[in-house]
Amino acid sequence: MLAYERWLTKAAEGKTSDECWVVPGTPCGQHRTCRFNGAEEYVYRIAWTIKYGVIPENMCVCHRCDNSGCVNLKHLFLGTQSDNIRDMVSKGRGKGVAGVGSNNISARKKSKNHWNIVYREEKSHLAKLTQKQADEIRIRRNAGEKLGILSKEYGVVESVIVAIAKNRRYVNA
């Protein structure tokens, strides 16, 4: 059995047909690749190709489940890049994409000749700080408090403290 066949089998093992099937060892939110027909390919594209044949040029294999590691064919559909972006926008995803109505993006602000995306981090499930804590950090850092002290107190790395103090993170838009 080839590596991709083993991975696809392991992904479906013990799961219902409605659940996401993720290849074991795939980092959360990432795509797993494998050698297939002489080239590195995403395993969800391999799964599609094995079941339905060659993916037409200029077409994407998209995820209904929004789990980029999923190889469950019930969760996959063919679409153009535009279809994939429309799907993303309709579901409120799209961190970092201009004009997308994501819960994490509040505004685009121009600074020093380039555009920065300003995130409402507190609304992200990955947020470690509240907006109130970020405001406190900003005040304390701008008053000269040391990075190391703030970093330890709030449980974040020093680069996050710097980004907050320079209004690159946790900015009220």
C-alpha positions, 0 to 999 in steps of 0.5 A, spaced: 500 500 500 502 506 498 503 512 503 497 516 500 493 510 501 495 508 508 494 516 510 487 516 507 485 509 510 488 512 517 484 518 516 477 515 515 478 510 521 473 510 526 470 516 523 462 517 521 461 519 514 459 526 516 465 527 520 472 530 518 477 525 516 484 528 517 490 525 516 494 523 523 499 528 524 497 533 520 498 540 524 491 543 525 489 548 519 494 545 515 495 541 508 498 535 508 502 533 502 504 526 499 508 524 493 503 522 487 504 521 480 511 523 481 509 530 484 508 533 491 500 534 492 495 535 497 492 529 500 485 532 499 487 533 492 489 526 491 483 523 495 479 527 489 483 524 484 483 517 486 475 517 487 473 522 481 479 522 476 483 528 474 482 535 477 480 540 471 485 545 470 483 552 473 479 548 478 480 548 486 478 542 491 474 546 496 472 544 503 465 545 505 467 544 512 473 549 512 478 544 515 484 544 510 486 538 513 480 534 511 480 528 506 472 526 507 470 526 500 463 529 502 466 535 505 470 536 498 467 540 492 470 542 485 470 550 484 474 555 481 478 560 485 473 565 485 468 560 488 473 558 493 473 566 495 466 567 495 465 561 500 470 563 504 467 570 505 460 567 505 462 564 512 466 570 515 473 567 514 478 570 510 483 573 515 488 577 511 484 578 505 482 585 503 475 586 503 473 580 507 468 580 512 471 576 517 470 577 525 477 578 526 478 584 521 476 590 523 479 595 518 485 597 513 489 602 515 494 606 511 501 607 515 508 609 512 506 608 505 503 601 506 497 597 508 496 594 515 490 590 517 488 591 524 485 585 527 480 585 533 484 580 536 480 579 542 474 576 538 479 571 535 479 564 539 486 564 539 487 571 543 491 571 549 489 578 551 483 582 552 482 589 549 483 592 556 489 588 557 492 591 551 490 598 553 494 597 559 500 594 556 500 600 551 500 605 557 505 602 561 510 600 555 509 607 553 511 610 560 517 606 560 516 599 563 520 594 561 518 589 555 520 583 560 516 585 566 510 586 561 511 579 557 512 575 564 506 578 567 501 578 561 504 571 559 506 573 551 512 574 548 516 580 548 514 581 540 507 582 542 508 587 547 512 591 542 506 590 537 501 592 542 505 598 544 506 600 536 499 600 535 500 594 530 496 589 535 489 590 539 487 596 536 481 599 537 478 601 530 
